[in-house]
Amino acid sequence: MTIAVTSPVTGSAQTGLTSPTYTIVSDTPPNINSKAYAVTALGGTQTGVDIHQASKPFQLIVQRPANIRVAPLPNVVTGVMPTSPRNVYTVMVRKGAIPLAGQAPQILMLRCDFSVAAGQDLAEPEEIRAALSLLIGTLSQQSAGIGDTLINAVL
């Protein structure tokens, strides 16, 4: 995999978080098709945010499909290709947080799945890059708004 997250990671501004940064170290991934990082230090103003702990994790995990699927061959009679299988890549953050004061932490998971039909990587890689560019740009631009929505459920 060509993903190599470098430390520190500069986070995007959120309500209550000013200039957030995250010092990360490599962690043990869940499987051989993954990379994992643990947050070991925080920067900026992040009052109340905890770093990675065994019972309250703060991890970034990147996964690729275990088996890369290829586009199927077109039907010999009709020339039509059946529906392509999908290759799903995932970027996930696992973070422990307590649901109520005095309770044990529970893990929240934020996932971004990238589902690409087999063959698109060869036929139109520029379309994949454009879609990804728009997604990441929107997530970055709307980071605080998305964070507010996760807290107050208002779109």
Backbone as CSV, one residue per row, in Angstrom:
resi,resn,N_x,N_y,N_z,CA_x,CA_y,CA_z,C_x,C_y,C_z
1,MET,0.845,-1.176,0.000,0.000,0.000,0.000,0.888,1.235,0.000
2,THR,0.477,2.255,-0.690,1.270,3.471,-0.754,0.860,4.488,0.300
3,ILE,-0.053,4.152,1.162,-0.443,5.078,2.225,0.588,4.988,3.334
4,ALA,1.162,6.124,3.656,2.143,6.206,4.733,1.854,7.496,5.499
5,VAL,1.014,7.406,6.495,0.629,8.585,7.267,1.833,9.050,8.077
6,THR,2.127,10.343,8.014,3.257,10.885,8.751,2.770,11.674,9.959
7,SER,3.600,11.693,10.964,3.253,12.349,12.220,3.983,13.677,12.323
8,PRO,3.347,14.708,12.833,1.976,14.736,13.328,0.979,14.943,12.191
9,VAL,-0.251,14.525,12.420,-1.343,14.752,11.484,-2.024,16.055,11.897
10,THR,-2.179,16.960,10.955,-2.898,18.200,11.235,-4.375,17.940,11.008
11,GLY,-5.146,18.075,12.072,-6.588,17.896,11.955,-7.231,19.159,11.438
12,SER,-8.491,19.061,11.051,-9.208,20.253,10.615,-9.955,20.837,11.805
13,ALA,-10.182,22.130,11.750,-10.823,22.821,12.868,-12.216,22.254,13.137
14,GLN,-12.540,22.148,14.387,-13.846,21.699,14.854,-14.310,22.684,15.918
15,THR,-15.585,22.722,16.181,-16.088,23.524,17.278,-15.427,23.033,18.561
16,GLY,-14.736,23.900,19.272,-14.068,23.534,20.519,-12.661,22.977,20.346
17,LEU,-12.228,22.729,19.121,-10.866,22.237,18.867,-10.156,23.259,17.989
18,THR,-9.109,23.861,18.513,-8.371,24.876,17.776,-7.010,24.324,17.359
19,SER,-6.707,24.421,16.081,-5.435,23.954,15.519,-5.070,22.552,16.009
20,PRO,-5.973,21.574,15.872,-5.671,20.242,16.401,-4.587,19.522,15.615
21,THR,-3.680,18.888,16.352,-2.680,18.008,15.744,-2.657,16.708,16.523
22,TYR,-2.243,15.646,15.835,-2.238,14.308,16.431,-0.900,13.651,16.147
23,THR,-0.157,13.345,17.203,1.094,12.605,17.054,0.718,11.131,17.017
24,ILE,1.160,10.449,15.972,0.789,9.046,15.804,2.031,8.169,15.737
25,VAL,1.838,6.903,16.092,2.872,5.878,15.936,2.217,4.677,15.278
26,SER,3.023,3.871,14.601,2.490,2.643,14.010,1.966,1.745,15.107
27,ASP,0.853,1.094,14.821,0.228,0.179,15.758,0.074,-1.170,15.055
28,THR,-0.293,-2.182,15.796,-0.507,-3.498,15.206,-1.824,-3.491,14.433
29,PRO,-1.776,-3.744,13.130,-3.012,-3.735,12.343,-3.854,-4.980,12.606
30,PRO,-5.160,-4.889,12.324,-6.041,-6.030,12.558,-5.773,-7.217,11.629
31,ASN,-5.154,-6.957,10.460,-4.831,-8.040,9.523,-3.718,-7.565,8.586
32,ILE,-3.251,-8.461,7.725,-2.123,-8.120,6.856,-2.496,-7.147,5.744
33,ASN,-3.778,-6.910,5.542,-4.223,-5.984,4.504,-4.535,-4.609,5.075
34,SER,-3.988,-4.314,6.236,-4.280,-3.059,6.923,-3.012,-2.402,7.440
35,LYS,-3.141,-1.120,7.719,-2.145,-0.368,8.469,-2.891,0.284,9.616
36,ALA,-2.237,0.376,10.764,-2.875,0.987,11.923,-1.911,1.955,12.581
37,TYR,-2.477,3.005,13.135,-1.722,4.030,13.841,-2.464,4.364,15.130
38,ALA,-1.725,4.645,16.188,-2.315,5.044,17.463,-1.919,6.480,17.755
39,VAL,-2.853,7.254,18.294,-2.591,8.644,18.660,-1.953,8.661,20.043
40,THR,-0.719,9.165,20.125,0.018,9.156,21.394,0.161,10.530,22.034
41,ALA,-0.134,11.598,21.280,-0.067,12.947,21.841,-0.973,13.866,21.029
42,LEU,-1.441,14.906,21.690,-2.330,15.879,21.064,-1.668,17.239,21.050
43,GLY,-1.986,18.048,20.057,-1.515,19.424,20.003,-2.679,20.349,19.749
44,GLY,-2.460,21.639,19.940,-3.544,22.603,19.802,-4.437,22.553,21.029
45,THR,-5.575,23.168,20.931,-6.525,23.166,22.041,-7.510,22.025,21.841
46,GLN,-7.412,21.010,22.694,-8.294,19.841,22.617,-8.679,19.421,24.035
47,THR,-9.237,20.322,24.783,-9.596,20.066,26.169,-10.546,18.881,26.281
48,GLY,-10.175,17.923,27.127,-11.023,16.756,27.372,-10.794,15.591,26.433
49,VAL,-9.957,15.756,25.418,-9.692,14.675,24.467,-8.570,13.810,25.026
50,ASP,-8.751,12.488,24.972,-7.749,11.543,25.466,-6.957,10.936,24.322
51,ILE,-5.702,10.593,24.598,-4.882,9.867,23.637,-5.220,8.381,23.718
52,HIS,-4.583,7.587,22.886,-4.825,6.146,22.820,-4.499,5.454,24.146
53,GLN,-5.400,4.612,24.588,-5.223,3.775,25.773,-5.817,2.408,25.457
54,ALA,-5.415,1.413,26.173,-5.914,0.054,25.908,-7.433,-0.014,25.995
55,SER,-8.014,0.586,27.023,-9.461,0.498,27.207,-10.214,1.658,26.559
56,LYS,-9.482,2.596,25.980,-10.110,3.751,25.334,-9.277,4.117,24.112
57,PRO,-9.370,3.323,23.040,-8.476,3.498,21.893,-8.717,4.799,21.127
58,PHE,-7.673,5.250,20.464,-7.749,6.356,19.513,-6.825,5.945,18.380
59,GLN,-7.400,5.307,17.348,-6.628,4.706,16.267,-7.123,5.148,14.904
60,LEU,-6.205,5.162,13.959,-6.511,5.338,12.547,-6.158,4.011,11.879
61,ILE,-7.099,3.457,11.109,-6.869,2.182,10.424,-7.211,2.358,8.943
62,VAL,-6.313,1.888,8.084,-6.522,1.932,6.640,-6.495,0.495,6.140
63,GLN,-7.533,0.112,5.367,-7.628,-1.274,4.890,-7.857,-1.327,3.388
64,ARG,-7.279,-2.346,2.786,-7.549,-2.638,1.376,-8.273,-3.984,1.327
65,PRO,-8.868,-4.316,0.178,-9.528,-5.626,0.072,-8.512,-6.757,0.238
66,ALA,-8.936,-7.839,0.841,-8.058,-9.000,1.010,-7.689,-9.595,-0.346
67,ASN,-8.633,-9.590,-1.264,-8.406,-10.104,-2.619,-8.906,-9.069,-3.613
68,ILE,-7.998,-8.545,-4.416,-8.392,-7.561,-5.423,-9.153,-8.292,-6.523
69,ARG,-10.334,-7.779,-6.824,-11.166,-8.404,-7.848,-10.947,-7.703,-9.180
70,VAL,-11.069,-8.448,-10.256,-10.878,-7.899,-11.598,-12.203,-7.865,-12.331
71,ALA,-12.259,-7.060,-13.365,-13.487,-6.952,-14.152,-13.769,-8.278,-14.861
72,PRO,-15.039,-8.673,-14.916,-15.380,-9.911,-15.622,-15.319,-9.711,-17.139
73,LEU,-15.203,-10.797,-17.840,-15.179,-10.743,-19.300,-16.586,-10.521,-19.838
74,PRO,-16.704,-9.830,-20.964,-18.022,-9.654,-21.579,-18.590,-10.994,-22.048
75,ASN,-19.888,-11.064,-22.106,-20.584,-12.248,-22.607,-20.173,-12.455,-24.063
76,VAL,-19.819,-13.698,-24.428,-19.328,-13.972,-25.784,-20.405,-13.781,-26.846
77,VAL,-21.659,-13.914,-26.472,-22.757,-13.769,-27.438,-23.206,-12.308,-27.535
78,THR,-23.474,-11.687,-26.399,-24.034,-10.332,-26.405,-22.972,-9.236,-26.351
79,GLY,-21.776,-9.568,-25.892,-20.732,-8.566,-25.747,-20.913,-7.677,-24.525
80,VAL,-21.953,-7.949,-23.741,-22.235,-7.138,-22.566,-21.494,-7.703,-21.359
81,MET,-20.867,-6.812,-20.622,-20.153,-7.222,-19.416,-21.146,-7.293,-18.257
82,PRO,-21.112,-8.371,-17.481,-21.990,-8.430,-16.309,-21.544,-7.396,-15.271
83,THR,-22.335,-7.206,-14.259,-21.991,-6.263,-13.209,-20.627,-6.593,-12.629
84,SER,-19.812,-5.558,-12.513,-18.463,-5.760,-11.982,-18.502,-5.935,-10.471
85,PRO,-17.639,-6.804,-9.955,-17.505,-6.886,-8.496,-16.864,-5.606,-7.998
86,ARG,-16.909,-5.371,-6.705,-16.393,-4.144,-6.129,-15.168,-4.418,-5.270
87,ASN,-14.226,-3.495,-5.322,-13.077,-3.493,-4.424,-13.335,-2.372,-3.421
88,VAL,-13.413,-2.723,-2.143,-13.743,-1.734,-1.112,-12.523,-1.477,-0.230
89,TYR,-12.119,-0.230,-0.194,-11.026,0.250,0.645,-11.663,1.051,1.779
90,THR,-11.070,1.021,2.962,-11.666,1.694,4.118,-10.626,2.501,4.878
91,VAL,-11.026,3.682,5.291,-10.270,4.486,6.242,-11.185,4.620,7.453
92,MET,-10.675,4.253,8.623,-11.515,4.217,9.813,-10.784,4.812,11.005
93,VAL,-11.530,5.518,11.833,-11.017,5.996,13.107,-11.823,5.316,14.207
94,ARG,-11.117,4.706,15.162,-11.735,4.089,16.347,-11.372,4.973,17.537
95,LYS,-12.389,5.375,18.306,-12.139,6.262,19.442,-13.031,5.852,20.596
96,GLY,-12.406,5.611,21.737,-13.170,5.298,22.938,-13.743,6.567,23.541
97,ALA,-14.976,6.503,23.985,-15.631,7.646,24.634,-16.694,7.095,25.579
98,ILE,-16.867,7.760,26.702,-17.872,7.283,27.652,-19.258,7.779,27.228
99,PRO,-20.288,6.935,27.328,-21.635,7.347,26.941,-22.350,8.130,28.046
100,LEU,-21.843,8.033,29.272,-22.441,8.710,30.414,-21.394,8.740,31.519
101,ALA,-21.323,9.822,32.248,-20.326,9.946,33.320,-20.372,8.730,34.240
102,GLY,-19.189,8.209,34.559,-19.097,7.059,35.455,-19.251,5.710,34.769
103,GLN,-19.490,5.704,33.462,-19.669,4.460,32.722,-18.377,4.081,32.008
104,ALA,-18.284,2.825,31.624,-17.116,2.348,30.875,-17.140,2.929,29.460
105,PRO,-15.961,3.189,28.886,-15.917,3.712,27.516,-16.477,2.699,26.521
106,GLN,-17.073,3.215,25.479,-17.505,2.411,24.342,-16.804,2.979,23.117
107,ILE,-16.615,2.147,22.117,-15.867,2.570,20.935,-16.816,3.119,19.878
108,LEU,-16.517,4.351,19.413,-17.233,4.889,18.262,-16.345,4.642,17.052
109,MET,-16.950,4.422,15.912,-16.185,4.185,14.685,-16.700,5.109,13.599
110,LEU,-15.769,5.826,13.003,-16.069,6.667,11.853,-15.389,6.016,10.661
111,ARG,-16.181,5.661,9.648,-15.656,4.925,8.497,-15.910,5.694,7.217
112,CYS,-14.964,5.612,6.340,-15.132,6.118,4.988,-14.760,4.950,4.080
113,ASP,-15.745,4.423,3.372,-15.516,3.299,2.469,-15.430,3.808,1.033
114,PHE,-14.465,3.282,0.300,-14.276,3.629,-1.100,-14.574,2.373,-1.914
115,SER,-15.735,2.333,-2.539,-16.168,1.164,-3.292,-15.985,1.440,-4.781
116,VAL,-15.031,0.741,-5.388,-14.666,0.968,-6.783,-14.946,-0.304,-7.575
117,ALA,-15.706,-0.168,-8.646,-15.997,-1.329,-9.487,-14.706,-1.810,-10.149
118,ALA,-14.515,-3.110,-10.152,-13.338,-3.691,-10.804,-13.293,-3.222,-12.250
119,GLY,-12.136,-2.777,-12.689,-11.954,-2.314,-14.064,-11.932,-0.799,-14.190
120,GLN,-12.612,-0.085,-13.279,-12.604,1.377,-13.347,-11.194,1.926,-13.146
121,ASP,-10.393,1.236,-12.350,-9.019,1.677,-12.095,-8.190,1.676,-13.377
122,LEU,-8.532,0.835,-14.324,-7.809,0.769,-15.589,-8.441,1.637,-16.670
123,ALA,-9.767,1.631,-16.740,-10.458,2.331,-17.817,-10.530,3.839,-17.610
124,GLU,-10.772,4.280,-16.372,-10.909,5.714,-16.124,-10.374,6.106,-14.747
125,PRO,-9.064,5.961,-14.539,-8.514,6.300,-13.226,-8.728,7.768,-12.860
126,GLU,-8.806,8.638,-13.862,-9.011,10.059,-13.581,-10.370,10.328,-12.938
127,GLU,-11.362,9.502,-13.245,-12.692,9.666,-12.652,-12.665,9.293,-11.166
128,ILE,-11.892,8.258,-10.836,-11.740,7.867,-9.428,-11.049,9.001,-8.667
129,ARG,-9.992,9.542,-9.249,-9.256,10.631,-8.591,-10.129,11.872,-8.405
130,ALA,-10.959,12.199,-9.394,-11.844,13.363,-9.285,-12.884,13.155,-8.186
131,ALA,-13.458,11.959,-8.113,-14.445,11.669,-7.073,-13.812,11.761,-5.691
132,LEU,-12.613,11.201,-5.548,-11.900,11.245,-4.272,-11.533,12.678,-3.896
133,SER,-11.106,13.458,-4.868,-10.757,14.851,-4.621,-11.960,15.625,-4.087
134,LEU,-13.105,15.432,-4.714,-14.325,16.103,-4.252,-14.703,15.652,-2.851
135,LEU,-14.648,14.346,-2.581,-14.999,13.820,-1.259,-14.105,14.407,-0.174
136,ILE,-12.792,14.324,-0.357,-11.862,14.804,0.669,-11.970,16.317,0.823
137,GLY,-12.110,17.027,-0.279,-12.281,18.475,-0.208,-13.528,18.858,0.562
138,THR,-14.620,18.147,0.313,-15.868,18.422,1.015,-15.747,18.082,2.493
139,LEU,-15.150,16.919,2.814,-14.957,16.552,4.221,-14.107,17.587,4.942
140,SER,-13.049,18.054,4.295,-12.187,19.054,4.910,-12.917,20.383,5.070
141,GLN,-13.584,20.820,4.010,-14.303,22.093,4.048,-15.420,22.086,5.086
142,GLN,-16.085,20.958,5.220,-17.251,20.873,6.095,-16.955,20.160,7.409
143,SER,-15.693,20.022,7.764,-15.318,19.269,8.963,-16.065,19.727,10.209
144,ALA,-16.037,21.011,10.497,-16.714,21.516,11.698,-18.220,21.303,11.605
145,GLY,-18.786,21.527,10.423,-20.230,21.325,10.246,-20.630,19.869,10.443
146,ILE,-19.808,18.949,9.919,-20.080,17.517,10.108,-19.973,17.177,11.592
147,GLY,-18.948,17.713,12.251,-18.805,17.481,13.693,-20.007,17.994,14.460
148,ASP,-20.468,19.206,14.120,-21.659,19.757,14.784,-22.877,18.865,14.526
149,THR,-23.020,18.378,13.294,-24.159,17.512,12.964,-24.120,16.210,13.766
150,LEU,-22.911,15.634,13.970,-22.807,14.405,14.779,-23.185,14.647,16.229
151,ILE,-23.079,15.900,16.685,-23.427,16.246,18.067,-24.898,16.616,18.198
152,ASN,-25.425,17.442,17.241,-26.793,17.945,17.416,-27.805,17.387,16.407
153,ALA,-27.370,16.548,15.478,-28.226,15.898,14.487,-28.951,16.869,13.565
154,VAL,-28.427,18.069,13.418,-29.026,19.053,12.515,-28.188,19.136,11.241
155,LEU,-28.812,18.902,10.094,-28.123,19.053,8.816,-28.201,20.503,8.416
